[in-house]
Amino acid sequence: MTDIVFLYVTAPNSETAARIGRTLIEEKLAACVNIHAEMRSVYEWDGKVEIGLETPLVVKTTVESAPAARDRIIMLHPHEVPCVAALPVSAEGSNAAFLEWVSETTSA
């Protein structure tokens, strides 16, 4: 494992995703945020099956900055229970120079 994590986040639309991504970069809580194309999600909420559109983000950050990034995402997110999941990054198979860049670019 490395000291880098990717936070997987879903936002209700691309505008919210862009606002979250820009804030994380400006506040140096992430080195990069990838905002993907809108996707269809199927989930259960309040006892009902829902089908809706969401915009996924991948937030590239450090283990040290991840809690602050998570808290900021939750603060900016309009949903009651936003999806924010930390995915550890393994050094094996990763580009060491990229991992170093994420670490150097992100400050806790």
Backbone as ProteinMPNN parsed JSONL, in Angstrom:
{"seq_chain_A": "MTDIVFLYVTAPNSETAARIGRTLIEEKLAACVNIHAEMRSVYEWDGKVEIGLETPLVVKTTVESAPAARDRIIMLHPHEVPCVAALPVSAEGSNAAFLEWVSETTSA", "coords_chain_A": {"N_chain_A": [[0.832, -1.19, 0.0], [0.27, 2.35, -0.393], [0.699, 5.825, 0.561], [-1.353, 7.014, -0.69], [-4.725, 7.551, -1.598], [-7.745, 6.931, -3.386], [-10.718, 8.653, -3.518], [-13.909, 7.635, -4.022], [-16.698, 9.158, -5.272], [-20.113, 10.125, -5.6], [-22.12, 12.493, -7.263], [-25.084, 14.534, -7.531], [-25.278, 15.827, -9.992], [-23.472, 17.284, -12.807], [-22.7, 19.915, -12.279], [-22.621, 20.14, -9.477], [-20.645, 18.238, -9.012], [-18.448, 19.488, -10.274], [-18.182, 21.772, -8.67], [-17.517, 20.647, -6.187], [-15.118, 19.317, -6.912], [-13.477, 21.501, -7.762], [-13.295, 22.985, -5.37], [-11.93, 21.169, -3.691], [-9.453, 21.048, -4.99], [-8.619, 23.759, -4.926], [-8.391, 24.095, -2.165], [-6.315, 22.456, -1.64], [-6.772, 19.818, -0.913], [-6.794, 17.708, -2.528], [-4.989, 16.28, -5.268], [-5.899, 15.943, -7.805], [-9.032, 15.752, -9.467], [-11.154, 13.63, -11.034], [-13.894, 13.94, -13.1], [-16.52, 12.152, -14.158], [-18.622, 10.986, -16.905], [-22.167, 11.317, -16.758], [-24.059, 8.826, -15.064], [-26.35, 6.069, -14.727], [-27.975, 5.149, -11.772], [-29.061, 2.589, -9.573], [-30.787, 2.082, -6.652], [-31.75, 1.534, -3.191], [-33.818, 3.557, -1.233], [-35.295, 4.889, 1.6], [-36.985, 2.68, 1.732], [-37.83, 2.284, -0.882], [-37.197, 1.345, -4.268], [-35.065, 3.157, -6.221], [-34.294, 4.848, -9.266], [-31.931, 6.729, -10.759], [-29.996, 9.539, -12.039], [-26.524, 10.11, -11.729], [-23.366, 11.758, -11.145], [-20.188, 10.556, -11.271], [-17.154, 10.918, -9.342], [-13.615, 10.76, -9.066], [-11.389, 11.219, -6.613], [-8.159, 12.132, -6.117], [-5.95, 11.754, -3.619], [-4.116, 12.045, -0.484], [-3.525, 9.685, 2.204], [-3.329, 11.073, 4.561], [-4.686, 13.496, 4.0], [-7.189, 12.625, 3.299], [-9.347, 12.333, 5.308], [-10.042, 15.059, 5.814], [-10.71, 15.863, 3.222], [-12.886, 14.162, 2.755], [-14.682, 15.129, 4.733], [-15.07, 17.735, 3.774], [-16.263, 17.24, 1.301], [-18.669, 16.052, 2.147], [-19.759, 18.253, 3.456], [-20.187, 20.02, 1.313], [-21.944, 18.63, -0.275], [-25.244, 17.995, -1.491], [-26.864, 15.808, -0.773], [-28.413, 13.77, 1.761], [-27.063, 11.499, 2.679], [-24.251, 11.263, 1.362], [-22.347, 9.45, -1.108], [-19.19, 8.534, -0.344], [-16.304, 6.931, -0.632], [-13.306, 5.49, 0.4], [-10.604, 4.288, -1.423], [-7.884, 2.291, -1.254], [-4.591, 2.677, -2.663], [-2.324, 0.666, -4.315], [1.198, 0.353, -4.326], [2.415, -1.459, -5.965], [2.385, -1.973, -9.312], [1.593, 0.604, -9.762], [2.397, 3.892, -11.028], [5.229, 5.188, -9.819], [6.176, 7.824, -9.942], [3.829, 9.247, -10.41], [2.411, 8.723, -8.022], [4.083, 10.03, -6.242], [3.774, 12.665, -7.147], [1.054, 13.136, -6.51], [1.228, 13.011, -3.732], [3.0, 15.161, -3.215], [1.539, 17.329, -4.177], [-0.743, 17.502, -2.695], [-1.777, 18.813, 0.341], [-2.108, 18.422, 3.835]], "CA_chain_A": [[0.0, 0.0, 0.0], [0.958, 3.64, -0.416], [-0.003, 6.832, 1.34], [-2.311, 7.605, -1.616], [-6.041, 6.921, -1.705], [-8.721, 7.522, -4.289], [-12.057, 8.717, -2.955], [-14.971, 7.483, -5.018], [-17.798, 10.017, -4.849], [-21.14, 10.395, -6.602], [-22.814, 13.766, -7.099], [-26.369, 14.48, -8.233], [-25.178, 16.393, -11.341], [-22.106, 17.703, -13.142], [-22.409, 21.2, -11.637], [-22.218, 19.834, -8.098], [-19.355, 17.545, -9.104], [-17.423, 20.482, -10.595], [-18.004, 22.631, -7.494], [-16.781, 19.841, -5.209], [-13.767, 19.124, -7.433], [-12.737, 22.769, -7.734], [-13.026, 23.32, -3.971], [-10.882, 20.273, -3.182], [-8.173, 21.456, -5.583], [-8.26, 25.079, -4.392], [-8.027, 23.954, -0.757], [-5.189, 21.513, -1.606], [-7.192, 18.564, -0.29], [-6.629, 16.677, -3.555], [-4.091, 16.644, -6.368], [-6.659, 15.865, -9.053], [-10.378, 15.185, -9.365], [-11.716, 13.231, -12.322], [-15.356, 13.976, -13.139], [-16.902, 11.253, -15.246], [-19.921, 11.206, -17.528], [-23.334, 10.94, -15.964], [-24.386, 7.404, -15.092], [-27.623, 5.695, -14.115], [-27.797, 4.384, -10.537], [-30.231, 1.918, -9.009], [-30.524, 1.932, -5.223], [-32.921, 1.593, -2.314], [-33.815, 4.687, -0.303], [-36.576, 4.992, 2.313], [-37.811, 1.517, 1.443], [-38.241, 2.234, -2.281], [-36.14, 1.24, -5.268], [-34.948, 4.393, -6.99], [-33.411, 4.863, -10.426], [-31.638, 8.133, -11.023], [-28.724, 9.863, -12.681], [-25.493, 10.642, -10.851], [-22.086, 12.042, -11.773], [-19.123, 10.023, -10.411], [-15.867, 11.594, -9.233], [-12.494, 10.078, -8.435], [-10.58, 12.237, -5.961], [-6.826, 11.585, -5.866], [-5.464, 12.451, -2.437], [-3.259, 11.263, 0.407], [-4.165, 9.127, 3.393], [-3.358, 12.14, 5.555], [-5.679, 14.502, 3.634], [-8.478, 12.008, 2.986], [-10.436, 12.682, 6.225], [-10.459, 16.448, 5.585], [-11.38, 15.877, 1.925], [-14.192, 13.528, 2.979], [-15.535, 16.051, 5.483], [-15.408, 18.862, 2.902], [-17.222, 16.72, 0.319], [-19.959, 15.908, 2.837], [-20.254, 19.6, 3.723], [-20.613, 20.632, 0.054], [-22.86, 17.734, -0.984], [-26.643, 18.228, -1.12], [-27.572, 14.61, -0.319], [-28.409, 13.452, 3.191], [-26.008, 10.498, 2.887], [-23.486, 11.177, 0.112], [-21.394, 8.355, -1.307], [-17.763, 8.851, -0.308], [-15.643, 5.688, -0.244], [-11.854, 5.538, 0.215], [-10.043, 3.107, -2.065], [-6.426, 2.353, -1.128], [-3.813, 2.506, -3.892], [-1.151, -0.179, -4.112], [2.41, 0.774, -5.041], [2.676, -2.477, -6.984], [1.642, -1.713, -10.532], [1.335, 2.039, -9.9], [3.505, 4.725, -11.476], [5.804, 5.806, -8.623], [6.248, 9.268, -10.144], [2.462, 9.756, -10.22], [2.111, 8.672, -6.591], [4.873, 11.096, -5.622], [3.123, 13.926, -7.517], [-0.156, 13.281, -5.681], [1.683, 13.3, -2.379], [3.594, 16.512, -3.162], [0.541, 18.336, -4.556], [-1.801, 17.527, -1.687], [-1.308, 19.152, 1.695], [-3.135, 18.167, 4.857]], "C_chain_A": [[0.875, 1.251, 0.0], [0.224, 4.6, 0.518], [-1.002, 7.587, 0.471], [-3.614, 6.813, -1.565], [-6.824, 7.645, -2.792], [-10.046, 7.513, -3.549], [-13.04, 8.617, -4.11], [-16.183, 8.228, -4.476], [-18.833, 10.054, -5.962], [-21.835, 11.698, -6.241], [-24.118, 13.713, -7.896], [-26.325, 15.031, -9.66], [-23.75, 16.904, -11.564], [-21.738, 19.038, -12.504], [-21.937, 20.994, -10.202], [-20.857, 19.159, -8.091], [-18.229, 18.544, -9.36], [-17.146, 21.39, -9.398], [-17.201, 21.907, -6.423], [-15.327, 19.692, -5.658], [-12.928, 20.383, -7.343], [-12.363, 23.147, -6.302], [-11.904, 22.463, -3.413], [-9.511, 20.651, -3.721], [-7.722, 22.786, -4.996], [-7.785, 25.001, -2.944], [-6.893, 22.948, -0.541], [-5.512, 20.232, -0.835], [-7.079, 17.401, -1.263], [-5.666, 17.203, -4.611], [-4.852, 16.738, -7.684], [-8.035, 15.288, -8.743], [-10.845, 14.877, -10.78], [-13.232, 13.238, -12.202], [-15.776, 13.204, -14.379], [-18.271, 11.616, -15.804], [-21.032, 10.71, -16.604], [-23.629, 9.441, -16.139], [-25.744, 7.186, -14.429], [-27.326, 4.835, -12.887], [-29.136, 3.805, -10.09], [-29.916, 1.641, -7.556], [-31.831, 1.955, -4.446], [-32.756, 2.755, -1.359], [-35.214, 4.826, 0.29], [-37.535, 3.882, 1.912], [-38.288, 1.4, 0.01], [-37.024, 2.073, -3.177], [-36.193, 2.496, -6.132], [-34.017, 4.163, -8.177], [-33.188, 6.335, -10.76], [-30.289, 8.306, -11.683], [-27.789, 10.476, -11.646], [-24.236, 10.892, -11.67], [-20.986, 11.543, -10.844], [-17.854, 10.865, -10.477], [-14.855, 10.621, -8.653], [-11.563, 11.169, -7.934], [-9.248, 11.601, -5.593], [-6.198, 12.402, -4.745], [-4.549, 11.549, -1.62], [-4.074, 10.712, 1.567], [-4.334, 10.215, 4.446], [-4.459, 13.163, 5.266], [-7.075, 13.934, 3.409], [-9.584, 12.358, 3.986], [-10.947, 14.11, 6.03], [-11.191, 16.574, 4.25], [-12.78, 15.28, 2.056], [-15.149, 14.496, 3.663], [-15.974, 17.226, 4.619], [-16.416, 18.444, 1.851], [-18.601, 16.624, 0.957], [-20.578, 17.278, 3.102], [-20.84, 20.242, 2.455], [-21.74, 19.867, -0.642], [-24.302, 17.955, -0.54], [-27.391, 16.997, -0.58], [-27.421, 14.397, 1.182], [-27.284, 12.479, 3.54], [-25.208, 10.364, 1.587], [-22.545, 9.974, 0.09], [-19.987, 8.927, -1.322], [-17.075, 7.595, 0.211], [-14.156, 5.778, -0.577], [-11.352, 4.208, -0.336], [-8.523, 3.196, -1.971], [-5.748, 2.076, -2.47], [-2.562, 1.705, -3.556], [0.023, 0.371, -4.919], [2.73, -0.193, -6.175], [1.784, -2.214, -8.189], [1.32, -0.24, -10.751], [2.581, 2.752, -10.41], [4.027, 5.489, -10.258], [5.872, 7.325, -8.753], [4.88, 9.917, -9.96], [2.107, 9.793, -8.743], [2.848, 9.783, -5.848], [4.244, 12.463, -5.913], [1.873, 14.165, -6.677], [0.244, 13.682, -4.272], [2.207, 14.728, -2.242], [2.56, 17.612, -3.392], [-0.533, 18.522, -3.494], [-1.191, 17.863, -0.334], [-2.434, 18.968, 2.689], [-3.475, 19.448, 5.576]], "O_chain_A": [[2.055, 1.209, 0.347], [-0.746, 4.227, 1.177], [-1.453, 8.671, 0.84], [-3.615, 5.584, -1.498], [-6.589, 8.82, -3.072], [-10.453, 6.483, -3.012], [-13.004, 9.411, -5.05], [-16.64, 7.966, -3.364], [-18.478, 10.02, -7.14], [-22.104, 11.973, -5.072], [-24.238, 12.926, -8.835], [-27.219, 14.749, -10.457], [-22.937, 16.95, -10.641], [-20.565, 19.269, -12.213], [-20.962, 21.609, -9.769], [-20.009, 19.474, -7.256], [-17.172, 18.46, -8.735], [-15.994, 21.739, -9.142], [-16.302, 22.492, -5.818], [-14.408, 19.916, -4.87], [-11.783, 20.334, -6.893], [-11.239, 23.581, -6.049], [-11.016, 22.975, -2.731], [-8.517, 20.583, -2.998], [-6.562, 22.927, -4.609], [-6.89, 25.742, -2.537], [-6.55, 22.626, 0.597], [-4.643, 19.642, -0.192], [-7.246, 16.245, -0.877], [-5.545, 18.41, -4.82], [-4.492, 17.518, -8.566], [-8.181, 14.44, -7.863], [-10.92, 15.771, -11.623], [-13.79, 12.61, -11.302], [-15.427, 13.565, -15.503], [-18.985, 12.448, -15.244], [-20.84, 9.807, -15.789], [-23.466, 8.881, -17.223], [-26.218, 8.027, -13.664], [-26.522, 3.905, -12.953], [-30.185, 4.437, -10.211], [-28.891, 1.033, -7.248], [-32.877, 2.342, -4.967], [-31.701, 2.93, -0.749], [-36.201, 4.875, -0.443], [-38.737, 4.103, 1.768], [-39.076, 0.506, -0.299], [-35.95, 2.598, -2.883], [-37.232, 2.843, -6.695], [-33.071, 3.379, -8.095], [-34.133, 7.082, -11.01], [-29.537, 7.348, -11.862], [-28.211, 11.261, -10.796], [-24.055, 10.321, -12.746], [-20.855, 12.051, -9.731], [-17.52, 11.442, -11.512], [-15.202, 9.761, -7.843], [-11.016, 11.945, -8.718], [-9.214, 10.631, -4.836], [-5.944, 13.596, -4.902], [-4.247, 10.425, -2.022], [-5.161, 11.201, 1.873], [-5.352, 10.274, 5.136], [-5.101, 13.648, 6.197], [-8.044, 14.69, 3.335], [-10.693, 12.663, 3.548], [-12.154, 14.345, 6.075], [-12.178, 17.303, 4.15], [-13.746, 15.83, 1.527], [-16.289, 14.664, 3.229], [-17.118, 17.671, 4.712], [-17.331, 19.204, 1.535], [-19.591, 17.065, 0.372], [-21.792, 17.442, 2.983], [-21.863, 20.925, 2.517], [-22.415, 20.419, -1.512], [-24.564, 18.089, 0.656], [-28.457, 17.148, 0.016], [-26.425, 14.795, 1.785], [-26.631, 12.622, 4.574], [-25.459, 9.453, 0.798], [-22.026, 9.544, 1.12], [-19.634, 9.709, -2.204], [-17.246, 7.233, 1.375], [-13.788, 6.103, -1.705], [-11.638, 3.144, 0.212], [-7.93, 4.1, -2.56], [-6.271, 1.334, -3.301], [-1.833, 2.037, -2.621], [-0.147, 0.802, -6.059], [3.252, 0.206, -7.215], [0.558, -2.235, -8.078], [0.824, 0.13, -11.815], [3.696, 2.26, -10.236], [3.327, 6.351, -9.726], [5.649, 8.038, -7.775], [4.783, 11.015, -9.412], [1.56, 10.786, -8.262], [2.3, 10.399, -4.934], [4.186, 13.32, -5.031], [1.656, 15.273, -6.186], [-0.343, 14.594, -3.689], [1.896, 15.421, -1.272], [2.698, 18.712, -2.856], [-1.155, 19.581, -3.409], [-0.201, 17.259, 0.078], [-3.582, 19.319, 2.414], [-4.318, 19.448, 6.473]]}, "name": "protein", "num_of_chains": 1, "seq": "MTDIVFLYVTAPNSETAARIGRTLIEEKLAACVNIHAEMRSVYEWDGKVEIGLETPLVVKTTVESAPAARDRIIMLHPHEVPCVAALPVSAEGSNAAFLEWVSETTSA"}
